[in-house]
Structures are given as structure tokens and as C-alpha cells.
């Protein structure tokens, strides 16, 4: 009689072929359309910012791995490159190179490697780096050069622009509405916000269309699910609709909040981070609602015109608790309870 041996191992027993390397580089690929639009809109400055942030993210990852006596080649698994690219996409195109390097250091060393590297960080590395730079270097982080094509504009959203040494700067749409709602609101173009060729802002947030193309790729590849992005955007949309209905002269149209700022890049590319977001579907919905609620509250009534970065980081802190309380019951558990 033939003797058979069986291997005993922990789950999962079925593998779909996914790996950290494939997932990270697929997300990186999904950001290519937004990157291309930003390079077209802001020119060589966008290339400089994105290259520096990505290069030094990989460099600091390799340095940290060497110091921890780990295989330094892990820096090419895509996670550091993705964090660097996301950080660069959240920065103004005119930001100086030393500030970008500091941001990459905080994102990789402070927010990631200090906690043990990939899979152990409690907060999104790219957003941690961005928020640190925003607090430490407020003026350069809130100076927004106008994109190519309206460089000679004398007026943007009905507000005066400012001429600096090498560019004309203006407030972002969110900042303009925040400070001068009645004056700026009539000049807001949803087409400009959607296509992103004539809107000042962070490098990667200016084109909703380009970001949605990348998001569609992630959903098609099943790298992310719909739960967090849809619940985040829908929460913002519902509250913005209510406030606009109550006071249309003070609060902009809900589609403005959907298209302006970093809502789309945050909802699809940052809030969905595997490490810092909940695991289970119900937890993801709660997480997304929390992100959307905090974002719109900060935008409408906070002291800062944009809230997505702070909202995601705050909800990152709640992820362990959300996961604890949204674990699905074992299969058949309800039936067993009824029978007992």
C-alpha cells in the first residue's frame, strides 16, 4: 500500500501569485497618468520634485536596511519608491530640493523603518512626511506656482496673483474659496479641476481624470477594493451637498469638493494602504466614512483649507481598534448559536 505524506502548514493554503513587489509597482504604474499630467503642467520643476523624493526615499530605505543589518536590496521592492513618488505628488512644484530630502527622510526613516519597516508602520509614510513638512516649512509648502498655460495670468479665481523670482503664484481653489468664497466661487471651473491643466496645487492632485484612470487600474487588478474610496468620497459629497443647500453663497457645490484638492489621490492611493487601513469590509467602510467626515469638517470649518492628509493620519491611529471590532464571525457561528 502506497504511503502518502501530507504537509501541515499555516494558512493561506491558496496563493493568487500576489507579492509586495507586484502590488507596489502596480500602484506605482497607476500613478503614471497623474505624473505625466503634472510634468506637462509644471514642467521641469515637477520632474525635479518627483525624482528627488523618489530617489532619496529609496536611498534612505537602503541606508536603514544596512544599519539594521538587513538585505539592502529590499529597497527595490517598490514600497520605498511608491512612498517617495506619493510624497512628491503631494508637494508644491516649486519646493526646494533640501526640503524634499527632509520629507523623504521623515517618510522612510521616522515613519517606516523606526517601527520595523514595511508592514509595521502605523501611519502612512508619505503623508507623515508631507504633514511634517507642512508644519516645519509652512510658507514654501503653501506657495503654489501657476501651471504652464496661465503663467501670464493677472487674475486667478478673481483674486490677485503674486509674482515671485521665477514664477507667478496664486492660492489653490480650496484656499481661495476658504478665504474669499463669494468672490472666488463664480470663477471656479469644474472642467479645470477635472482635467487639471490650469489649476495650482500639489503636483499630483491637479487632474482628477488622470487619478481616476489610475484608480480604475487598481480596481481592475483587485489591488484595492471600493469600500474606502467610495465611502470617503460619498461622505464628503453628502455633507457638502447639505451645506451647499443650506448656504450656497458660503459653501461651494459638492462637485467642487470632489474635484478640488487631494480628495481623489488620498481616497484611492493613500487611505487604501494595506498596512495602515483596516482589513475587513465593514472596517474599511467605517474607516472611509471617518476619513471623509474629518476631511470635510476641516475644509469647511477648520483653519486649514485641505484636510485629507490629517484625516487619513488620524484614522490610521484608529485602525487597530476598527479591526478589533469588525472581525467577521466564523462561518456558521450564527447557526451554531441559534442551535445552542
Residue frames relative to the residue before (quaternion, step in Angstrom):
aa qw qx qy qz dx dy dz
X 1.0000 0.0000 0.0000 0.0000 0.00 0.00 0.00
X 0.4666 -0.7060 0.4612 0.2668 3.55 -0.86 1.03
X 0.2884 -0.7525 0.5705 0.1586 3.54 -0.96 0.92
X 0.1161 -0.8006 0.5867 0.0368 3.53 -0.79 1.04
X 0.1886 -0.7668 0.6029 0.1135 3.53 -1.07 0.75
X 0.1941 -0.7826 0.5855 0.0835 3.53 -1.05 0.81
X 0.3621 -0.7242 0.5492 0.2068 3.52 -0.97 0.92
X 0.1892 -0.7648 0.6080 0.0977 3.55 -0.91 0.94
X 0.1410 0.7894 -0.5806 0.1411 3.56 -0.71 1.08
X 0.5859 -0.5670 0.4454 0.3699 3.51 -1.34 0.26
X 0.5661 -0.5738 0.4639 0.3675 3.55 -1.25 0.46
X 0.5645 -0.0918 -0.8081 -0.1412 1.57 -2.37 0.77
X 0.3834 -0.7362 0.5185 0.2053 3.53 -1.09 0.74
X 0.7105 0.3236 -0.2234 0.5837 3.57 1.29 -0.29
X 0.1156 -0.8041 0.5828 0.0191 3.57 -0.76 1.07
X 0.3203 -0.7769 0.5146 0.1703 3.59 -0.86 0.95
X 0.6126 -0.5907 0.3402 0.4000 3.58 1.24 0.19
X 0.4834 0.6665 -0.4431 0.3546 3.59 1.26 -0.03
X 0.0163 -0.7768 0.6295 -0.0037 3.55 -1.18 0.62
X 0.6722 -0.4715 0.3681 0.4363 3.56 -1.26 0.31
X 0.6426 0.5458 -0.3139 0.4367 3.56 0.94 -0.97
X 0.7041 0.4624 -0.2777 0.4618 3.62 0.79 -0.99
X 0.6645 0.5137 -0.3126 0.4436 3.57 0.90 -0.90
X 0.6953 0.4888 -0.2890 0.4407 3.57 0.79 -1.01
X 0.7067 0.4487 -0.2827 0.4683 3.57 0.88 -0.85
X 0.5862 0.5420 -0.3765 0.4699 3.61 1.19 -0.38
X 0.6402 0.4919 -0.3251 0.4925 3.59 1.01 -0.75
X 0.6073 0.5454 -0.3375 0.4688 3.58 1.04 -0.80
X 0.6587 0.5059 -0.2981 0.4705 3.58 0.95 -0.91
X 0.6478 0.5353 -0.3226 0.4356 3.58 1.00 -0.80
X 0.6703 0.4918 -0.2956 0.4707 3.59 1.19 -0.43
X 0.4319 0.7211 -0.4495 0.3023 3.59 1.26 -0.08
X 0.6496 0.5070 -0.3577 0.4393 3.70 0.82 -0.76
X 0.6654 0.4852 -0.3087 0.4759 3.60 0.91 -0.86
X 0.6302 0.5310 -0.3286 0.4615 3.57 1.05 -0.76
X 0.6535 0.5200 -0.3137 0.4518 3.58 0.95 -0.88
X 0.6526 0.5049 -0.3148 0.4691 3.59 0.94 -0.85
X 0.6595 0.5146 -0.3118 0.4506 3.58 0.95 -0.86
X 0.6430 0.5102 -0.3250 0.4697 3.58 1.00 -0.76
X 0.6408 0.5097 -0.3223 0.4751 3.58 1.02 -0.79
X 0.7126 0.4779 -0.2655 0.4396 3.58 0.90 -0.96
X 0.8190 0.2636 -0.1041 0.4989 3.58 0.88 -0.94
X 0.4453 -0.7440 0.4223 0.2642 3.58 1.26 0.01
X 0.8545 -0.1764 0.1244 0.4724 3.53 -1.22 -0.65
X 0.5776 0.5933 -0.3819 0.4105 3.60 1.11 -0.53
X 0.6445 0.5096 -0.3180 0.4730 3.57 1.02 -0.80
X 0.6273 0.5285 -0.3329 0.4651 3.58 1.00 -0.81
X 0.6549 0.5240 -0.3095 0.4480 3.58 0.92 -0.92
X 0.6802 0.4944 -0.2969 0.4524 3.57 0.80 -1.00
X 0.7030 0.4718 -0.2769 0.4544 3.59 0.81 -0.98
X 0.6450 0.5118 -0.3277 0.4633 3.58 1.00 -0.76
X 0.6811 0.4926 -0.2994 0.4514 3.59 0.81 -0.97
X 0.6778 0.4939 -0.3059 0.4506 3.60 0.84 -0.92
X 0.6890 0.4687 -0.2869 0.4725 3.60 0.94 -0.85
X 0.6558 0.5208 -0.3205 0.4427 3.60 0.88 -0.92
X 0.7359 0.4223 -0.2539 0.4644 3.58 0.76 -0.98
X 0.5505 0.5660 -0.4080 0.4585 3.59 1.17 -0.32
X 0.6667 0.4737 -0.2920 0.4958 3.58 0.95 -0.88
X 0.6371 0.5376 -0.3276 0.4447 3.59 0.97 -0.84
X 0.7026 0.4520 -0.2782 0.4741 3.60 0.81 -0.95
X 0.5906 0.5503 -0.3636 0.4649 3.59 1.13 -0.56
X 0.6686 0.4878 -0.2972 0.4761 3.59 0.89 -0.92
X 0.6437 0.5277 -0.3182 0.4539 3.58 0.97 -0.87
X 0.6718 0.4947 -0.2965 0.4648 3.59 0.92 -0.90
X 0.6442 0.5177 -0.3248 0.4599 3.58 0.99 -0.79
X 0.6398 0.5147 -0.3221 0.4712 3.58 1.01 -0.78
X 0.6683 0.4987 -0.2978 0.4647 3.58 0.94 -0.86
X 0.7010 0.4299 -0.2557 0.5083 3.57 1.14 -0.62
X 0.4215 -0.7318 0.4316 0.3171 3.57 1.37 0.09
X 0.4168 0.6562 -0.4945 0.3889 3.50 0.97 1.02
X 0.6428 -0.5009 0.3949 0.4242 3.56 -1.29 0.17
X 0.3544 -0.7776 0.4799 0.1988 3.58 -0.39 1.22
X 0.5682 0.6145 -0.3833 0.3908 3.60 1.18 -0.40
X 0.5008 0.6458 -0.4246 0.3897 3.58 1.27 -0.19
X 0.5271 0.6414 -0.4117 0.3760 3.58 1.22 -0.31
X 0.6785 0.4747 -0.2857 0.4824 3.59 1.25 -0.31
X 0.4140 0.7204 -0.4736 0.2920 3.61 1.19 0.31
X 0.6114 -0.5907 0.3305 0.4098 3.58 1.26 -0.06
X 0.5782 0.6132 -0.3882 0.3727 3.59 1.12 -0.48
X 0.6742 0.4762 -0.2982 0.4793 3.60 0.93 -0.84
X 0.6404 0.5231 -0.3230 0.4604 3.57 0.96 -0.84
X 0.6604 0.5034 -0.3077 0.4645 3.58 0.97 -0.84
X 0.6434 0.5096 -0.3259 0.4692 3.60 0.95 -0.82
X 0.6579 0.5142 -0.3055 0.4576 3.57 0.99 -0.84
X 0.6596 0.4997 -0.3076 0.4697 3.56 0.96 -0.87
X 0.6595 0.5030 -0.3123 0.4632 3.59 0.92 -0.88
X 0.6205 0.5270 -0.3418 0.4695 3.57 1.01 -0.76
X 0.6682 0.5081 -0.2982 0.4543 3.58 0.85 -0.94
X 0.6749 0.5038 -0.2960 0.4506 3.56 0.99 -0.81
X 0.6841 0.4614 -0.2924 0.4834 3.60 1.21 -0.33
X 0.6084 0.5718 -0.3424 0.4308 3.60 1.29 0.02
X 0.5525 -0.5712 0.4712 0.3826 3.60 -1.21 0.36
X 0.5607 -0.6408 0.4010 0.3378 3.61 -1.00 0.69
X 0.7091 0.4634 -0.2756 0.4543 3.61 1.12 -0.41
X 0.3838 0.7480 -0.4707 0.2676 3.60 1.25 0.09
X 0.4968 -0.6884 0.4417 0.2902 3.59 -0.98 0.80
X 0.6450 -0.5648 0.3672 0.3607 3.56 -1.18 0.60
X 0.6533 0.5053 -0.3514 0.4408 3.68 0.82 -0.76
X 0.6405 0.5169 -0.3327 0.4602 3.60 1.00 -0.74
X 0.6201 0.5298 -0.3412 0.4672 3.59 1.03 -0.75
X 0.6473 0.5223 -0.3180 0.4551 3.60 0.93 -0.86
X 0.6368 0.5142 -0.3253 0.4735 3.58 0.99 -0.79
X 0.6414 0.5281 -0.3177 0.4569 3.56 0.99 -0.81
X 0.6517 0.5006 -0.3124 0.4765 3.59 0.97 -0.81
X 0.6232 0.5408 -0.3322 0.4569 3.58 1.04 -0.78
X 0.6784 0.4794 -0.2945 0.4724 3.58 0.86 -0.95
X 0.6586 0.5304 -0.3150 0.4310 3.58 0.92 -0.90
X 0.7735 0.3714 -0.1923 0.4761 3.59 0.83 -0.98
X 0.7443 0.4027 -0.2344 0.4784 3.58 0.74 -1.00
X 0.7621 0.3994 -0.2153 0.4619 3.58 0.63 -1.15
X 0.7805 0.3733 -0.1950 0.4619 3.59 0.75 -1.02
X 0.7783 0.3367 -0.1738 0.5006 3.61 1.14 -0.45
X 0.7867 0.3735 -0.2124 0.4433 3.58 0.38 -1.21
X 0.5868 0.5762 -0.3742 0.4286 3.60 1.07 -0.61
X 0.7163 0.4357 -0.2415 0.4887 3.57 1.10 -0.68
X 0.7084 -0.4650 0.2634 0.4610 3.59 1.24 0.06
X 0.6109 -0.5800 0.3556 0.4049 3.58 1.22 0.12
X 0.8111 -0.2883 0.1934 0.4708 3.53 -1.33 -0.23
X 0.7820 0.3021 -0.2549 0.4819 3.52 -0.93 0.98
X 0.7361 0.4135 -0.2252 0.4863 3.59 1.22 -0.30
X 0.5607 0.6297 -0.3871 0.3731 3.60 1.22 -0.32
X 0.3745 -0.7556 0.4909 0.2189 3.62 -0.80 0.94
X 0.7698 0.2818 -0.1498 0.5528 3.59 1.17 -0.53
X 0.6001 -0.5703 0.4239 0.3673 3.55 -1.17 0.64
X 0.4466 -0.7354 0.4338 0.2676 3.63 -0.54 1.10
X 0.6732 0.5030 -0.3123 0.4431 3.60 0.82 -0.94
X 0.6866 0.4715 -0.2882 0.4725 3.59 0.91 -0.85
X 0.5983 0.5450 -0.3633 0.4615 3.58 1.09 -0.64
X 0.6547 0.5057 -0.3045 0.4722 3.57 0.97 -0.85
X 0.6669 0.5082 -0.3066 0.4505 3.57 0.93 -0.87
X 0.6793 0.4859 -0.3007 0.4605 3.58 0.84 -0.94
X 0.6077 0.5366 -0.3543 0.4661 3.60 1.05 -0.70
X 0.6740 0.4854 -0.3004 0.4690 3.59 0.87 -0.90
X 0.6290 0.5462 -0.3369 0.4388 3.58 1.00 -0.77
X 0.6896 0.4608 -0.2730 0.4874 3.56 1.01 -0.84
X 0.7305 0.4480 -0.2400 0.4561 3.59 0.92 -0.93
X 0.7974 0.1639 -0.0562 0.5780 3.60 1.03 -0.77
X 0.0590 -0.8717 0.4856 0.0302 3.56 0.74 1.11
X 0.6906 0.5035 -0.3080 0.4180 3.59 0.79 -0.96
X 0.7201 0.4064 -0.2893 0.4822 3.66 0.68 -0.89
X 0.6525 0.5108 -0.3236 0.4567 3.61 1.14 -0.50
X 0.7395 0.3300 -0.2205 0.5437 3.60 1.25 -0.12
X 0.5049 0.5856 -0.4483 0.4486 3.56 1.16 0.70
X 0.0806 -0.8569 0.5081 -0.0323 3.56 -0.41 1.26
X 0.2603 -0.7620 0.5723 0.1553 3.63 -0.37 1.16
X 0.4835 -0.6488 0.5004 0.3080 3.54 -1.11 0.69
X 0.5289 -0.6406 0.4478 0.3307 3.59 -1.02 0.71
X 0.6693 -0.4647 0.4004 0.4193 3.50 -1.37 0.27
X 0.6954 0.4514 -0.3324 0.4496 3.57 -0.99 0.77
X 0.7832 0.1314 -0.1185 0.5960 3.60 1.16 -0.46
X 0.2061 0.8200 -0.5078 0.1653 3.54 1.15 0.65
X 0.7283 0.4162 -0.2377 0.4898 3.57 1.08 -0.67
X 0.3443 0.7625 -0.4892 0.2465 3.58 1.27 0.20
X 0.2761 -0.7583 0.5682 0.1610 3.56 -0.95 0.89
X 0.7845 0.1595 -0.0665 0.5956 3.54 1.23 -0.38
X 0.0007 0.7896 -0.6134 0.0128 3.56 -0.90 0.88
X 0.8288 -0.0138 -0.0673 0.5554 3.57 -0.73 1.14
X 0.6781 -0.5154 0.2909 0.4358 3.56 1.08 0.72
X 0.6477 0.4925 -0.3092 0.4922 3.58 1.31 0.17
X 0.5616 -0.6086 0.4423 0.3443 3.54 -1.14 0.62
X 0.3378 -0.7140 0.5768 0.2082 3.53 -1.13 0.71
X 0.3492 -0.7229 0.5583 0.2090 3.56 -1.30 0.27
X 0.2721 -0.7626 0.5653 0.1578 3.57 -0.84 0.95
X 0.1442 -0.7757 0.6115 0.0605 3.57 -0.77 1.11
X 0.7745 -0.3595 0.2354 0.4643 3.57 -1.28 -0.12
X 0.8401 0.1361 -0.0380 0.5237 3.58 0.91 -0.85
X 0.7961 0.1916 -0.1235 0.5606 3.61 1.17 0.18
X 0.3952 -0.6410 0.5879 0.2955 3.50 -1.41 0.14
X 0.1378 -0.8131 0.5636 0.0465 3.57 -0.73 1.06
X 0.0326 -0.7794 0.6256 0.0108 3.53 -1.27 0.48
X 0.6080 -0.5343 0.4251 0.4051 3.55 -1.27 0.22
X 0.5145 -0.5900 0.5102 0.3562 3.56 -1.20 0.49
X 0.6671 -0.4921 0.3515 0.4351 3.62 -1.17 0.33
X 0.6476 0.5186 -0.3271 0.4523 3.60 0.94 -0.82
X 0.6754 0.4844 -0.2939 0.4720 3.57 0.94 -0.89
X 0.6379 0.5309 -0.3279 0.4513 3.58 1.00 -0.79
X 0.6690 0.4786 -0.2953 0.4861 3.58 0.94 -0.86
X 0.6267 0.5584 -0.3310 0.4310 3.57 1.02 -0.83
X 0.7753 0.3730 -0.1803 0.4768 3.56 0.89 -0.96
X 0.8137 0.1045 -0.0110 0.5717 3.57 1.02 -0.79
X 0.0733 -0.8660 0.4924 0.0481 3.57 0.74 1.07
X 0.7276 0.4561 -0.2676 0.4370 3.59 0.65 -1.07
X 0.6893 0.4760 -0.2771 0.4707 3.59 1.10 -0.68
X 0.7463 0.4231 -0.2274 0.4608 3.58 0.94 -0.86
X 0.5863 0.6482 -0.3696 0.3155 3.57 1.03 -0.77
X 0.6647 0.5068 -0.3378 0.4326 3.66 0.86 -0.76
X 0.7065 0.4712 -0.2634 0.4577 3.60 1.15 -0.52
X 0.4739 0.6738 -0.4465 0.3494 3.59 1.25 0.01
X 0.1400 -0.7811 0.6057 0.0581 3.56 -0.88 0.99
X 0.3499 -0.7468 0.5263 0.2069 3.57 -0.55 1.16
X 0.5847 0.5741 -0.3716 0.4364 3.60 1.14 -0.56
X 0.6528 0.5038 -0.3114 0.4722 3.56 0.97 -0.86
X 0.6542 0.5078 -0.3129 0.4651 3.58 0.97 -0.83
X 0.6880 0.4954 -0.2901 0.4439 3.58 0.95 -0.86
X 0.7615 0.3652 -0.2066 0.4941 3.59 0.83 -0.95
X 0.3292 -0.8418 0.3933 0.1681 3.57 1.22 -0.45
X 0.4905 0.6760 -0.4419 0.3274 3.59 1.02 0.54
X 0.7849 0.2865 -0.1420 0.5308 3.58 1.19 -0.36
X 0.5787 0.5941 -0.3614 0.4261 3.57 1.08 0.62
X 0.3378 -0.7250 0.5546 0.2297 3.61 -0.73 0.95
X 0.3324 0.7245 -0.5543 0.2394 3.54 -1.14 0.63
X 0.7265 -0.3571 0.3097 0.4988 3.54 -1.26 -0.27
X 0.6780 -0.5484 0.3076 0.3807 3.54 -1.09 0.75
X 0.8096 0.3427 -0.1592 0.4492 3.57 0.77 -0.99
X 0.6462 0.5579 -0.3261 0.4060 3.59 1.20 -0.11
X 0.5309 0.7019 -0.3864 0.2760 3.58 1.21 -0.27
X 0.7796 0.2925 -0.1681 0.5277 3.64 1.08 -0.55
X 0.2987 -0.7641 0.5504 0.1547 3.56 -0.39 1.25
X 0.6218 0.5627 -0.3415 0.4243 3.58 0.97 -0.85
X 0.6762 0.4897 -0.2980 0.4628 3.60 0.85 -0.96
X 0.6597 0.5032 -0.3088 0.4650 3.59 0.99 -0.80
X 0.6570 0.5066 -0.3164 0.4601 3.60 1.00 -0.76
X 0.5836 0.5519 -0.3714 0.4657 3.59 1.12 -0.57
X 0.6746 0.4790 -0.2855 0.4838 3.56 0.94 -0.89
X 0.6385 0.5267 -0.3257 0.4570 3.59 1.01 -0.79
X 0.6259 0.5365 -0.3347 0.4566 3.57 1.03 -0.78
X 0.6215 0.5376 -0.3302 0.4644 3.57 1.08 -0.72
X 0.6647 0.5019 -0.3026 0.4633 3.60 0.92 -0.88
X 0.6612 0.4891 -0.3085 0.4780 3.58 1.00 -0.77
X 0.6362 0.5335 -0.3204 0.4560 3.57 1.03 -0.81
X 0.7163 0.4236 -0.2373 0.5011 3.57 0.99 -0.84
X 0.3847 -0.7526 0.4458 0.2947 3.58 1.36 -0.04
X 0.3055 0.7420 -0.5259 0.2821 3.55 1.08 0.79
X 0.7620 0.1218 -0.0984 0.6283 3.56 1.16 -0.61
X 0.3412 -0.6939 0.5817 0.2522 3.56 -1.33 0.21
X 0.6508 -0.5623 0.3608 0.3608 3.55 -1.25 0.31
X 0.5053 0.7295 -0.4001 0.2290 3.57 1.13 -0.63
X 0.7417 0.4122 -0.2450 0.4690 3.61 0.66 -1.06
X 0.6867 0.4708 -0.3283 0.4461 3.67 0.71 -0.87
X 0.6909 0.4848 -0.2990 0.4452 3.59 0.82 -0.95
X 0.6776 0.4825 -0.3058 0.4632 3.60 0.88 -0.87
X 0.6310 0.5295 -0.3324 0.4594 3.60 1.06 -0.70
X 0.7152 0.4513 -0.2570 0.4678 3.57 0.74 -1.09
X 0.6539 0.5197 -0.3174 0.4489 3.59 0.96 -0.85
X 0.6300 0.5273 -0.3357 0.4609 3.60 1.02 -0.76
X 0.6461 0.5030 -0.3124 0.4816 3.58 0.95 -0.87
X 0.6664 0.5236 -0.3009 0.4372 3.56 0.90 -0.96
X 0.6719 0.5070 -0.3062 0.4447 3.60 0.87 -0.94
X 0.6963 0.4578 -0.2863 0.4729 3.59 0.81 -0.95
X 0.6406 0.5140 -0.3284 0.4664 3.60 1.01 -0.76
X 0.6212 0.5386 -0.3371 0.4586 3.60 1.07 -0.69
X 0.6594 0.5085 -0.3044 0.4625 3.57 0.94 -0.90
X 0.6955 0.4698 -0.2863 0.4622 3.59 0.80 -0.96
X 0.6417 0.5131 -0.3280 0.4662 3.60 1.02 -0.73
X 0.6351 0.5259 -0.3233 0.4643 3.58 1.04 -0.75
X 0.6903 0.4858 -0.2761 0.4597 3.57 0.97 -0.85
X 0.8097 -0.0125 0.0432 0.5851 3.59 1.01 -0.81
X 0.1284 -0.8478 0.5104 0.0653 3.62 0.30 1.21
X 0.6309 0.5372 -0.3469 0.4393 3.60 1.12 -0.47
X 0.7249 0.4275 -0.2299 0.4888 3.57 1.17 -0.57
X 0.7911 0.2520 -0.1139 0.5455 3.56 0.95 -0.88
X 0.4382 -0.7335 0.4547 0.2513 3.63 -0.75 1.01
X 0.7079 -0.4475 0.3594 0.4115 3.51 -1.39 0.24
X 0.5804 -0.6149 0.3928 0.3615 3.65 -0.98 0.71
X 0.6204 0.5372 -0.3611 0.4429 3.60 1.05 -0.58
X 0.5557 0.5791 -0.3969 0.4453 3.58 1.17 -0.45
X 0.6830 0.4768 -0.2894 0.4715 3.59 0.90 -0.89
X 0.6271 0.5306 -0.3441 0.4548 3.59 1.10 -0.56
X 0.7721 0.3937 -0.1866 0.4626 3.55 0.90 -0.96
X 0.6866 0.4867 -0.2889 0.4564 3.61 1.10 -0.61
X 0.8152 0.2841 -0.1944 0.4657 3.54 -1.20 0.56
X 0.7144 -0.4992 0.3316 0.3613 3.52 -1.30 -0.37
X 0.2656 0.8019 -0.5070 0.1715 3.61 1.17 0.39
X 0.7120 0.4665 -0.2799 0.4439 3.59 0.77 -0.97
X 0.6825 0.4577 -0.3053 0.4811 3.60 0.82 -0.88
X 0.6488 0.5162 -0.3251 0.4549 3.58 1.04 -0.69
X 0.6929 0.4992 -0.2824 0.4369 3.57 0.86 -0.97
X 0.7704 0.3786 -0.1980 0.4732 3.59 0.89 -0.90
X 0.8138 0.3234 -0.1369 0.4630 3.59 0.91 -0.86
X 0.7638 0.3503 -0.1974 0.5050 3.63 1.15 -0.41
X 0.6821 0.4709 -0.2956 0.4750 3.58 0.88 -0.87
X 0.6803 0.4989 -0.2811 0.4575 3.60 1.17 -0.53
X 0.3151 0.7679 -0.5007 0.2457 3.60 1.25 0.16
X 0.5150 -0.6901 0.4175 0.2901 3.59 -0.72 1.08
X 0.7086 0.4968 -0.2707 0.4215 3.56 0.89 -0.96
X 0.8066 0.3340 -0.1385 0.4677 3.56 0.84 -0.97
X 0.6584 0.4639 -0.3147 0.5022 3.60 1.26 0.09
X 0.6328 -0.5478 0.3800 0.3938 3.62 -1.15 0.45
X 0.5194 -0.6680 0.4597 0.2697 3.52 -1.27 0.54
X 0.7716 0.4059 -0.1934 0.4501 3.55 0.80 -1.07
X 0.6566 -0.5519 0.3400 0.3855 3.63 -1.09 0.65
X 0.6714 0.4785 -0.3145 0.4705 3.61 0.84 -0.89
X 0.6395 0.5223 -0.3208 0.4640 3.58 1.00 -0.78
X 0.6359 0.5287 -0.3264 0.4578 3.57 1.02 -0.77
X 0.6422 0.5171 -0.3249 0.4633 3.58 1.00 -0.79
X 0.6492 0.5041 -0.3135 0.4755 3.58 0.96 -0.86
X 0.6382 0.5320 -0.3097 0.4624 3.56 0.98 -0.91
X 0.6864 0.4907 -0.2849 0.4548 3.59 0.84 -0.97
X 0.6339 0.5149 -0.3306 0.4730 3.58 1.00 -0.78
X 0.6439 0.5235 -0.3156 0.4601 3.57 1.01 -0.82
X 0.6488 0.5079 -0.3158 0.4705 3.58 0.96 -0.87
X 0.6797 0.4919 -0.2951 0.4571 3.59 0.88 -0.92
X 0.6525 0.5224 -0.3150 0.4495 3.57 0.96 -0.87
X 0.6838 0.4751 -0.2893 0.4723 3.59 0.85 -0.95
X 0.6252 0.5553 -0.3378 0.4320 3.59 1.00 -0.80
X 0.7330 0.4256 -0.2529 0.4665 3.58 0.73 -1.03
X 0.6045 0.5447 -0.3612 0.4555 3.61 1.08 -0.61
X 0.6639 0.4849 -0.3039 0.4814 3.59 0.95 -0.86
X 0.6574 0.5220 -0.3169 0.4415 3.58 0.92 -0.85
X 0.7571 0.4136 -0.2184 0.4560 3.58 0.82 -0.99
X 0.8449 0.1709 -0.0361 0.5056 3.58 0.83 -0.95
X 0.5688 0.5957 -0.3894 0.4123 3.60 1.22 -0.03
X 0.6086 -0.5789 0.4086 0.3571 3.53 -1.31 0.06
X 0.6956 0.4144 -0.2528 0.5297 3.59 1.30 -0.07
X 0.4916 -0.7132 0.4044 0.2936 3.64 -0.76 0.91
X 0.7622 0.2702 -0.1641 0.5649 3.62 1.16 -0.48
X 0.1338 -0.8440 0.5182 0.0349 3.57 -0.94 0.85
X 0.4538 0.7329 -0.4395 0.2526 3.60 1.22 -0.20
X 0.6392 0.5338 -0.3396 0.4373 3.62 0.94 -0.78
X 0.6881 0.4666 -0.2783 0.4810 3.55 0.86 -0.99
X 0.6372 0.5503 -0.3317 0.4256 3.58 0.97 -0.84
X 0.6774 0.4875 -0.2983 0.4632 3.59 0.89 -0.92
X 0.6685 0.4980 -0.3112 0.4563 3.60 0.91 -0.86
X 0.6373 0.5113 -0.3345 0.4695 3.60 1.00 -0.74
X 0.6924 0.4614 -0.2852 0.4757 3.58 0.92 -0.85
X 0.5283 0.6048 -0.4087 0.4337 3.61 1.18 -0.45
X 0.6588 0.5261 -0.3045 0.4433 3.57 1.01 -0.83
X 0.6925 0.4674 -0.2752 0.4757 3.59 1.17 -0.50
X 0.4320 0.7472 -0.4365 0.2541 3.59 1.24 -0.26
X 0.6617 0.4945 -0.3461 0.4448 3.68 0.77 -0.81
X 0.6623 0.4998 -0.3058 0.4669 3.58 0.99 -0.81
X 0.6408 0.5152 -0.3230 0.4686 3.59 0.97 -0.84
X 0.6502 0.5137 -0.3175 0.4611 3.59 0.92 -0.87
X 0.6427 0.5464 -0.3220 0.4298 3.57 0.99 -0.84
X 0.7789 0.3679 -0.1729 0.4776 3.56 0.93 -0.90
X 0.7161 0.4073 -0.2684 0.4992 3.61 1.21 0.03
X 0.3302 0.7378 -0.5226 0.2712 3.61 1.16 0.43
X 0.4223 -0.7038 0.4991 0.2781 3.63 -0.72 0.96
X 0.5184 -0.6304 0.4769 0.3261 3.56 -1.12 0.63
X 0.6262 -0.5311 0.3983 0.4090 3.61 -1.17 0.42
X 0.6145 -0.5632 0.4025 0.3784 3.56 -1.13 0.67
X 0.8203 0.2113 -0.1774 0.5009 3.56 -0.81 1.05
X 0.4176 0.7398 -0.4569 0.2637 3.60 1.26 -0.04
X 0.6441 0.5141 -0.3349 0.4568 3.62 0.97 -0.75
X 0.6361 0.5243 -0.3248 0.4637 3.56 1.00 -0.83
X 0.6601 0.5121 -0.3074 0.4555 3.55 0.94 -0.92
X 0.6505 0.5168 -0.3229 0.4533 3.58 0.99 -0.81
X 0.6521 0.5140 -0.3251 0.4526 3.58 1.01 -0.81
X 0.6643 0.5127 -0.3022 0.4522 3.56 1.01 -0.83
X 0.6728 0.4848 -0.2978 0.4728 3.58 1.05 -0.70
